[in-house]
Amino acid sequence: MCYTICISAGIFMVIENFFPENLDEPYTFHVTLYFIAATISTVGYGDFYPKSDEGKIFILTLILYVIVVKVPKITADLVSLLGSKSPYERFTYQHNPEIPHIVITGHVMQTALENFTLELLHPDHGSTERVALIIQPNEPNNSMKMFLHDPKHSNVIKYRKGNAMHPFILKKVSCENAHRCIILTNKNSVDAQEIDHKNILIGLAIKKYVNEHTGRNLRLCMQLIKPESK
């Protein structure tokens, strides 16, 4: 669309300036660019308009082209883009200062998440609202989806698909405002050292992100398998 606007502005400037008797002063490119953008966006302020018949024909042709060709294509692309992403990829958490939230990542198994949820919602912790945001690289399986949509805790447990080391994903879960971060491990991993190193790198990336954005040292709870990894 940007190319269409810029090229159309150049052509319209040439057409109008070809008939100087119709103009008080020649149209400059930035004026025609403004006019084309206002016309295509259907705003149409009316402070500039084509003075020549050739310019009017060109603008009419441009409007028909945008309506018939460009708008349907852009709409189709937008619908396709939205359809290609699951709600777990589009999810963005809006931080509420009155509701503390926790970020959970690493190897999040459903059993561990269920136990964590029971502890999170236990009456001993009081009636204060709280939210747990899960970051995982893959889509949740059907069983996990059923758990996430359970009315008992659907407002408490949220799931975001993405890489927990990527600043874009950390921003989407408002990690800079998180109360703390919990990194779970895969206790059944055949390579304990590798999984420990992976979790340590995730933890360092998260702490660096939070420190750069807020200057604070985020409290991190990390599961490690090998004692020497500590």
Order of alpha helices (4+ residues) and beta strands (2+ residues): alpha-alpha-alpha-alpha-alpha-beta-alpha-beta-alpha-beta-alpha-beta-alpha-beta
